[in-house]
Amino acid sequence: MNATQRQQIIETRSEPTDRTVRLWCKDQWRDFNVERVPVDALLLNADNRRFAAERTLMESKLGHTLDPENSEDDEISVISILLDAGCDVDGNLVKGVPSRDYELLKSDWMRRKQATPFWIRPDGTVRNGNRRLAMLKRLRLDGITGTEWVEAVVLNPNRPDNIDEHDVFEMEQREQLTEDFKVRYTDMNLLLTLRQAAIDSSIDWFDPESIVRVAGELQEVAGGSQSYATIQLRAIKYMDAYLADADATGQYHKLLRQVERFRDIGKIMSWVEEDYPDDLTDMLQLMFAAVRAGNPHGDIRVIRKMFLEERDRYERLVIQVAQDEQEWEQSGARGISDPDLSSDLDEEEYEDESEQATPIQTPGYPQEQVKRRIKNAIDGYEASQLEVVDTLEQIISRVRILDSASERLSETLRGPRGNEAKSMLSEIIDWADGTKGMY
């Protein structure tokens, strides 16, 4: 069914109700008539921002753009992305397991039916109520009756309403402030929504004052705080830079579950840009290396402290990581593998991103080597903050580990990193010999 056919059905078969709903639109409260419309005339909004990153990931795996208007398989796939957890591609379909949010939504509908009207365009495209429509379509596929009609308000872009896309966007953000059974934007999808709004506000990503200005204009989209909106915009700036560096411009789905790292990078880089501009390039390269290596955002925060308090250690780390990356850089390898979300059976685990978030997979990158390099530098920095006796206790503890694993030590000395291990042992022995005269 095409747009013209759907619009004709809505115009001829919809039934008026005696209800109106009051919505904030065009900077004022307006009353909209509520109509009963047939579910068959409604179209899932595949461009809905609340699941944009997940949809793009599945489209990448399927090899085509999802088109629920013209493909039954694609409609089933969109329903799964909206309602299921652990989604992955199976043949021509996206499949998952019903999420807890879906079960709650279904239970509430079966008990209370419809609490608030859908928002739709004249052609039946849903602008508010996407998940509810997906639920109804799934219930109908399962043979459950009583799902043939819903209440809706029609947001007309033409006269008399003149509600354009910008108006709908602002209405959606206002509505997002009320939770009910609505799924909030995930971190990534909120950023993508904010990014588009910032572009519409003529942001200059390379002008710190422009970022702050736009953050003030969009603070309600980001939870009502200008400072938090600024953090979000800076995260977007460095996500874009990271994707460009990886020859993956615009492929935000590849950074799912990584947003917290980029929030920290944005905070650190804005500070370096203002106070230490000569160190900007080295810091950015090290930040991106930490992301590629899979170091958690806690490590990224410690790097900032190391930069401030132990500059020599920080500069050694920059040089060592550059050496670790040299072969990868010379190979010209770029790109990012798609993340695997099929094991994310409980999406609530990711409302606040875990330190255990799956690292980005960069083909050919020396991930373990760089991760270990950064971890060891952080370990050294944190040890330097201890009292002397506590440091000695840690030394003894680690020597005992080596003493109880002498076979592993021997294997390491004979292995590919043997020379590196021998050099470190010599340094330890020299240090021990040098301290004998102190007691």
N, C-alpha and C positions, 0 to 999 in steps of 0.2 A: 504494500500500500504506500503510495507516494504522498508527498506533503499536500498536494491539492485534494486528493481523495480524503485524507484525514481531516483537513479543514472543512470540507463539505459535510462530512459526517457530524463533526462537532457543531456546525452551524444548523444542521437540519434535525439532529436527534437529541441535542442537549436539552435539558429540562430546567427551567428556572426554579429557584428555591426562594423562600421568604427570608433568607439570611444574607447578611453582608459581613465582610471582614475588614477590619481597620488595619491598614499597613502604612508604614512610614515610607513615603515615596516622593522624590523631588523636594526634599527638605520640608515636608509637611505630612500630616496625617490625612489619608484618603480612604474613603469607603469603597470597597469593590464588591460587586454582586457575586454571589456564589451560585454556581450552576452544577447540575448533575450531568456528568459526561461519561460516555462509554469507554471502558478501559481499552477496548480494541483500537480506539482512535488515538491512543497516547503512545508516544515514542520515547524510549529511554534516551537520555542525553549523554552520548558517549564522550562529549567534551567537558563533562562536569569536572571542575577543578579539584573536588575532594578526593578523586582517585586517579588524577592525571598521571602521576609517576608510575603507579602500578599498572595502569592501562598501557602506557608506553612500553614498559618492560615486556608485557605479554605480547604486544604487537611486534616487538623486536623478535621474540621467539617464534611467533606465528609466521612472520615474514610478510604481513600485510596490515593495513589500517583496519581497525574494527568498524564495521558498518552495520549496525543493528537494523537499520531501515530496510536494507536490501538482502540481508543474509540471516536466515534462521539460526545457523551455527554461531554467527557473531552475536546475535541477541542473547543466546544461551551463555556465551562467553562473558559478555558484559554483565549479565546477571550474576555469574559466579564471582567475578572480580568485586562486584558491589557487596555480595552477601557472604562470601566464603573466606576461610583462612587457609594458609598453605597452598595458595594457587600455583598451578604450573600447567604447561601445555601438554595435552594428550591428543595426538593426532591433529585434527582441525579445531579442537575445542580447548578452552581453558576450564580446568576443573579444580575443585578444592573440597574442603569439608565445611559444612555449615558452621559459621562462627557463632560465638555466644551472643554477640550483638544481634545477629539474625534471629536466633531463637527467642530472644527477648522481644524483638520487634514483632515477630509472628504471634507470640503469646499475647502481647498487648492488643494487636489487631483483632485476634479471635475473641478477646474478652470485651474490648471497648469499641471495636470497629474504628471508624475514622474520627480522629480528634480535631485535626486542622485540615483545611483544603489544600490541594496541590496548587502550585503556580504553573501555568502552562502558557505557551505561545499559541496564537491562533491555529497553527498547523499541528498542534498536539504535542510538540516537544516540551518535555517536563523541565522546568527550571528550579523547582523546589519540591522534592518528593521523589527523587530518583530511586532511592533505596526502597521506599514504600512501593513504588511501581514495580521494581524488580521482584520484591516479595510477592506481590499480587500475581505477577506473571508466572512465577514459580508455583504458587499455590494452584493456579489454573492448570498448569501442566500436570500437577499432581491430582487433578480431578476434583479439587475442592470448590464448591459452589459458593455463591454470595459475594463473588469478587468481580461482577460484571460492570458495576458502576462505581464512580467515585465523585466526590465533590471537588470543584476546582474553581479558581479565578483565572480569567484569561487576561494576560498582560499584553495589550495590543501596542505594537510599535508605531502604528498609524493612528489617525484620529479615531475616537476622541482622546485616547490615553496618551499617545506619543511617548511610550516608555521604551527608550532605546537600551542598548546593551550596557552602557555605563550606569543607567538608572537601575537595571536589574542587578548589576554587580554590587552597587551600594545597598540595595535591598537585601541581597544575600548576606552581606557582611553584618548588617543589623540583625538579621534573623539568626545568624550564627551565634550571637550572644546569648540566645536562649537554647538550652540543651535539649530538653525533652528526650526523645529517643533518636535524636539526630546524631550521626557520627561526626565528631569534630575532624577538621582537617588534620592529616598526619603532618609531621614536621616538614617533610619535603613539599607536600602539596600546598601547605600554607605559604612556604617560601615562593613557590611558583606563582601563586595568586598575588603575593605581595610584589614580586618582580614585575609582573605585567602592569599592576597598578602604578608602580614607580616609573616605568617607561611611559605610561600614559600621562604621568605628571612631569615629564621632561627631565628626568634625573640625569645628572652627569656623574657616572660612576667613578671618575678620576678626580672629582672635586669634593673634598670632605665636607665643605659647607653645603653643597647641593644635597649630599646624602642626609645631613642633619635636617635640612629644610623639608625634604620629601618625607622623612620619618615623622616630622611633626604633622604633615598633612594626612599621613596614613596610619597614625597611631591607633585608631580604633580598629583597623584591620588586624593589628598586631597585639590586641589585648588592652588597648587604652593607654599604653605607655610609650612616650617618644623615645626614651632611652632604649627600651627593648626593641622598638621598631628599627632604631639605628643599628643595633646588634644584628638583627635579622638581615637588613640590607647589606651590611658588610659581609655577612656569611654568603649571601648571594654573589657579591662581587668576587669573592675568592673561589667559590664553586665554579663560576664562569671561567676564571683564570686557570683553574686546575683542569677543567674539561678542555679548554683551548690547548693547554700544554700537552694533553694526552691525545690530541687530534680527535676529540669526541665532543666538539662544541654542540651544546643544546641537548645532549643525551643525559638528562638529569636522572633518569631512572637508574643509571649505572651508579649513582651515589646514594641510593636508598640506604637508610640506617647509618649514614655518615654525617648527618647534619650537625651534631654536637661538635664534632671535630672542626668543622668549618666556622661555627660560631666562635670557638676559641681562636682559630687562626685569624678571623676578622678582628677580634679584640686586640690580639698581639700585633698584627701588622699595622693597624691604625695608630697604635702607640709608637711602633718603630718608625713609621712614616713621619710622625710629628717630631719625635725626640732624637732619633738616630737614623736619619735618612741615608747615611753612607752604608749602613748595614742592611738596608732593605732587601737587596738581591740575595745575599747569603741567607738571611732569615727565611725568606720565602722558599728558597730551594730546600732548606732543612725542614720547614713545615710540610712541604709537599712530599718529601722523602718519608717523613713520619706517617703520613696518610697512606702512601703506597706500601709501606712496610707493615701497616696494621697496628701501629702503636696507638693505644687508647688516648682519649682526649686528656686524661690525667697526665700522661707523659708530655703532651704538648704544653701544658701549663708549667711543668717543671722546667722545660727548656727555657722559658722566659726568665725564670728565677736564676737559672744557670748563667744566662746572658748577663744579667745584672750583677751577680755576686761572684762568679768565677769565669771571667771572660776568657782566660787562657784555656780552660777546659772546653768551653763552648767553641772557641776557634779551632781547637784540635778536632772536635767532633765534626765541624763543618768540613774540614780537610779530609778526614777519614771517610765520611759518607760520600764525598765527591769521588774519592778513590774507589770506594765500593761500587759506585754507580758508573764508573768510567766505561767499562766494557758494554754495559747496557746502553749508555748514551751513544757510544760509537756505532753500535749496531743499528741505530735509528729506529729501534722498535718502539712503537707507541700503541695506544688503544687501551681499553678497559673491558674486561669480561663482564657479561651480565651477571648480576647477583642472583643467588639461588634463594628464593623465599619459600620454597616448598615445605621447609621444616618449621615455618613460622605459624604454628597451629594456634597460638594465642597471641593475637596482635597486641593485647594490652601490655605484653612484655616490653614493647617498644615505644610506649607512650613517652617514657623518658629513656633515651637511648642508653643501652648498657655498655659497660666497659668491655663486654664480651662480644660486641657487634662484629659480625663477620667482616674481615678486612677486604678491601678492594683488591681484586685480582688483576695484576698488570703483567701480561705475558712477557716472559724473559727477564723480569725484574728480580734482583737478588734480595728478595723479601726478608728471608730469615737472617741473612747476614746484616742487613741494614737495621732490622729490628733489634737484633742482639747488640749491635754497635751503639744504638741510642740507649738501650736499656742499661748497658754497662756504664756509659757516661753518666746517666742519671743515678745509677747506684753509687758511682764514685762521688758525685756531687752531694748526694744525701748523706753518705758516710762522712764527708768533710764537715758536715754540720753537727756531728756528734761530739760528745766529750771524749777525751783521749782513751779513758778506760773502756768506754762503750765500743770505741773503734777497735781496740785490742781484743775485746771479747768477740767481736765479729770476725776478726782475723783468725783467732784460735778456732772458732766454730767452722770456718771454711777450710782451714788446714786439716782439721779432723775429718772432714768429708773426703778430702783427697787421700788422707792416710788410710781410710777404710775402703777406698776404691783404688788401691795401688795398681791393680790390673788395668783399669781404665786409663790411669795416668800414663802407664807404660805404652798402651796402645796409642794414646794421643801423641806422645813423644815420637812414635814411629810413623804417625800418620801424616796427612797432607798439611796439617797445621803444626807439625812438630817443631819447626824452627821458631815459630811464633811462641809456642809453649816454652821452649828452652830459653828464649830471651827473657820471658817473664819470670821463670824460675831463677835465672841468674840475677835478675833485679831484686827478687825477694831475698835471695841468699846474701847479696851485697848489702842490702838494707839491714838484715839481721846481724851480719858481721859488724857493720858500722855502729850499731847501737849497743854492742857488748860493753863498751867502756862507759856507758851512761848509768850503770847500776852495779 
